[in-house]
Amino acid sequence: MSRKMNDGALSEPPKVLRGAKYQAVSEELRRRIKSGKYGVGQRVPSIRELSQEFQVSSVTVTRSIQELVTEELVTCGAGSRGTVVLRQDKLSSEVAQRTTLACLFRPHRPRNEVDNFGLDVLQGIRQQISAHDYRFVYHCFDEIDYQRKMLVTAFSPWIAGMVLDVYTPTDFLHRLAEKKIPMVLFGRVEVMDGLSCVAPDYERCGRESFRILAEKGYERFGFYGPPLPEEAGAAHIYPLDSFHRGFKSAADAAGVPADRLVCFLENNVTEGKVLLDPEDFGLPRAKDSSWRRLGVFCSTDTRGRRFMDAVAKTDLRVGQDVGLIGYGNLECNLRGRPPFDTWHSDRLGVGIEIVNELMARIENPLRPAAIIKMSPQYVDRGSV
């Protein structure tokens, strides 16, 4: 369908270019300036007129005009003068279109039979970035000097936004924030200007896991996870401590005494100890009359599998003497025997949600940063 332009001529609607809407508008305006349609000293149509023509919001057009101001192609005068063309010379090759997203992610590893959570999230990220016709570059934590490399990438002129993994150090987040472009942190919540966060609702999983175990009549309650931040000597490196907060807050609200609560924590910061034997969890190899039913919530299915392996070395019955809930619905749970109850997160969906939030921030620079908590689904396999 043709469209009437301001000068009365008929023209096809502008071609939708790769990238965000504001970039498509900027590119079309650059083309018109270069072709002479808007001559030097001539006023560019108003924001309202351009909004109607391109069928985008005034915010999008304003950002497009601001790009041209930065490139010194136009100037925004006061009053009725509006936006005026300054020059029509060929655009410098240094003026790069921002159509690339940068990502800092956990080390890459082949798909395996234990845990592919990160790979599936990354697949969702790639899939959605491709759907938006953006390019994607990323660095991993196991790279030598990864922080310097990521900073160089982040400050490149073609980078429109950044996706950051849960393990990104907080001080490094602050350094990246100096770039002042949209950022989304996956897997944990940090309150920081310009930073959106997308994470599973870990605390809810902890609360609900306690509730399920309590309703099944377990008398004692255990949490199996990594060292809590204060014990590990690091602030918020392990966001899975949110599981423990939710679990313990629900136990406290139910009035469970301290002697009926136990934490099994791996000291994987100093000694690298992994819990494997029944004695590590206070489990008797032969049950006696003093045994009181124990319900355990594990922060990951990999830990849940270790706990189940320890139980297998005893005569305790799963679902009766001991109950278990894991998290992640990982391959190690599905392939092991017996499989156990867990929480399932839509891994691809998490990756897609991360990119959707980032794109919304890119297309609307006035959109405030958001904290998005995704609710995992409980999977009942009879281990409680």
N, C-alpha and C positions, 0 to 999 in steps of 0.2 A: 504494500500500500504506500502511495506517495504521500508526502507531507509538505504543506506550504511553509516556506521559510520567511524570515522577517523582510527580505527584500522583494517578496512576491513571487520568487522563482519556485518551481517545484523540484524537490530533491528526494531521493530515497532516504529512509531513516538511516542514521549512522550505523556503521557496521559494529557489532559487539565484539570488542577485542578481548584477548586473553587477559585475565586478571580481574580485580575488583571493579565495581561499577565506576568509581571515581577515576580509575585509571583509563577506562574506555572513553570517558568524557574528556579527560585531559588529552589523550592521544588524538581524538577527533578535532579538538580545538587547535592543537599544534599543527595538524594537517591543513586546517583552514588558514591559519596564520602564514604558514610556509607557502601555500598556493596563492596568497594575495587576496583571498576572499575577505579577510579582515586586514586592511592595510595599516601601515604604520600611522599612528595618530588617530586611527578609527576606533570608535567605541565598540566593544564586544557586547552582544546582547546581554540583558540583565540576568541576574540569577533566576528570577522568576520565569523569564522567557526560556532560558536554557533548561530549567527544571521541567517545564511543559514539553519542550521539544524532545528531550531525551527520556522523559517519563521516569525521572529519578527525584529524590528529595533535594531540597535546597541545601541541606548539609553536605550531600554528595557533591553538588556543583561547587559549593564554597571550597571544599578541599581540592577539587580539580583546579579551580582558579588559583588557589594558593600555591600549587605546584608550579604553575606558569609564572607566578610572581617570583618564586625561588629561582627559577631559571632565567629571570630577567627578560622574559618575553612580553610580559604585560605589567602594568602598574594599576593599583586600585586608588583612584582619586576620590576626594570627598565630594559630597553633594551630588549634583546631576551629572558630573563628569563620568562616573562609573569606572568600569574597567577598560583601559586603553592599551592598544598594542604599542610596544616600545621598539621592537625590531622583528625582522623576518628572516634574518640570516640562518643558514643551515644549523640545526641543533648540534651541539657538541656530542661526540660519541661518549663523552664522560657522563652525559645525562642518561642514566640507565633506568629503565622501567622496573618498578618494584613488583616482580612476579615470582619471587622465590621465598620460601619459608625455611628457616634454619631450625634444626632440632639437636638437642643434646640428650643422648639416650644411653641406656645401660649397654654394656658390651654385647656385641652380636655373638650369637652362638647357634649352631645348627638345631633344627627341630629335633626334639628328643622325647623320651618316654616318661619324663619326670615333670617338667614345668615349661610350658610354652606361652605363659601369660603375656610376657613382654613382647614376644614375637607377634602374637595376635593383635595386641594393641597397636604395635607398629604397622601391621598390615592395614588396620582400620584407618590409621593416620595417612598412610600412603594412598589408600583408596580414595579418601575424601579430598585430599590435596589434588589428586589427579582429576577428580570430578569438577573441581574449581579451575582447572587448567593452570595450575601453579606448578612450579618446579620445587624440588625438595633436596636439601643438602643437610647432612647431619654428621656430628662428631660423637664419639663414645668416651665414656669415663676411663677406659683402659688405654687411651691414646697418650703418648708422652706429650706433656705440655698441652693437655686438652683445653685448659682454661684460656691460654693465649690464642690458640687456634679458634676457639669459639668466639672470643672477643673480636678477632680480625674478621670473622665471618659476619658477626652481628652488626658490625659497623660498615659493612660493604653497602654501596648505594642501591643494590638490587634486592636487599632483604626487606620484606614487608612485615614480617612478624616472626615470633619464635615459639617453639614448643620445648618445654623443659621437663626432664624426667624427675621423679620423686627424689632421687638421690642428689640433686643439685644442691651444693652447700649454700646456706643462707647468705653468707658474705658475698659469694659469687653472684647470687641473684641480684644483690644491690648494685654490683658493678655492671651487670647487663642492663639493669633498669635505667642506667645513665643514657642509653640509646634512645629512650623515650619512644619506642615503638611497641605495638601490642605484644604481650607475652601471655602464654598459658602454661601453668605448672600442673603436671599430672601427678596424682597420687597422694598429695598432701595439701594442707591449707596453710598459706602464709599471707598475712595481711601486709600488703605493700602497694603503693601507688602504681597503677597501670598493670598490675598482675592479676589475671583471672586464675582460678583454681578449679580443676575438675578432678574429683576423687570419689571412690566408693564411700558410702557412709559407714566407716569402720565402727564408730561408736554404737550405731544402731545394731550392727551385727553382734557386738559384744553384749549389749543389753538384751537383745532377743535370744541369744544363745543361753544366757543365764535363765531367762524366763522359761524356755523350753525344757532345760534340764530340771529346773525346780518343779515344773508341772508334772514331770515324769517321776517325781518322788525321790530324786537323789539327795543324799544327806550331806555330802561334802562336795566341794566345787573346786576345780583346778583350772589354771590358765597356763598354757604352754606357749612361750614365745621367745623373742630375742631379749637381750638385756634392755630394761627400761632406760630412757635417756640419762637419768641421774646416775644410774649404775654404770652405764657405758662411758660416762664422762663426756658425752657429746649431746648438744641440744638439738633435738628433733631430727636427728639423722635417720632414725627408724620411726616412720609415721605409724607403724603398726602398734605402737604403744596406745593408740586410740582404741584398739580392741580392748586392751586391758582397762582403760578408763571406763568404757561402756560396761564391761563385765562387772567391774568392782562397784561402780555406782549403782547398778541394779541389785547387787548383793547387799550393799549397804542399805538401800531403800527397803529391802525385804527383811532387814534386821538379822542377817546371817552373822553369827559371832566369828571372830578372827580365827579361832582354832578350827573352823570348818572351811577355811579358805586357804588355798596353797597355790604358789606360783612356781612353775618349773622354768627357769630361765637359763638359756645357753650363754655361757661366758665367752662368746665368740669374738670378743674384742681383744682379750688378753691371752687366753690359753687355747682358744679354738675348740673347746670341749663340745661334743655333740652327745645328747642323751640317747642311750640305746638300750640299756638294760632295765629290767623291772625295778631294781633297787634305785635307779636314778629318779623314778617317779613314785617311790615309796610303795611299790606294789609287792605283795608277798607272792612267792612262787607257788605256794600252797595256801589257799584261803583257810582261815580259821574263824572261830565264832566272834572274834572282835572286829571283823571287817565291816566297815560301813560303806554303803554304795557311793561311788565316786563318779561325778560327771565332769568331763574335761572339755574345754574349748581351746582349740589350737589356732594360732594366728595364720598358719598356712597348711595346706594339705600335705606338704612335704613333712612337716612336723607331725601331722596327724598320722602319716604312714609309719613314722618312727615309733610313735606311741602304740600303734596297733601291733607293730612287730614286737615291742616289749611285752604287751599283753599276751601275745601268742606264746611266750615262754612261761606263762603261768596257767593255772586252772580257772582263772576268772572268766566269766561269761560276758561277752559284749552285748550290751542292751539290757543287761540285768545287774551284774555286779559293777560293771563300769560302762559309762556312756561316753560317746565321743562326737564332737562337731568340729569340722575343719573349715577351711576357707579357700576358695579359688576354683573348686571343681577341676582340679588339675589332673593331668594324665596319670600321675603316680597313684591317685585315688582310684581312678577307673580301672587301671590295670592290676592293682593289688587285690588281694583276697584276705578278708572280705572288704568290699568298698564301704565307705562310711558316710554319714550325713555331712553336708557341707553347705557353704554359701556360694552361689554361682553369680558371677558378673559377666555381662555381655561384653566380651573383650573387644570385638570389632566395634560394638556400639560405643564403648568408651573412647576408642580412637576417633570415631566419627564425631562424637560430641566435642572432643578437644578441638578439632579443626573447625567445626561449626561455630564454636565460641570465638575462636581466633578470627575467622572470616567476618563475623558480625562486628568485631572490634575494628578490623581493617576498613570495612566499608562504611562504618559510622564512627569516626574518631571521637565523637562526643558520648558514645555509649560507655557507661561506667563499667569498670572491671567487676566480674561476678564470681561468686563462690557457688559451684554446682556440685551437689552431693547426689550421686547415683545410688539407687537402692538395689542391692543384690537380692536374689531370690533364694529361698531356702529349698534345699534338695534333701528329701527324706529317704534314707536307704536302710533304716531299721537299726542303726547303731546306738540309738538313744532309747 
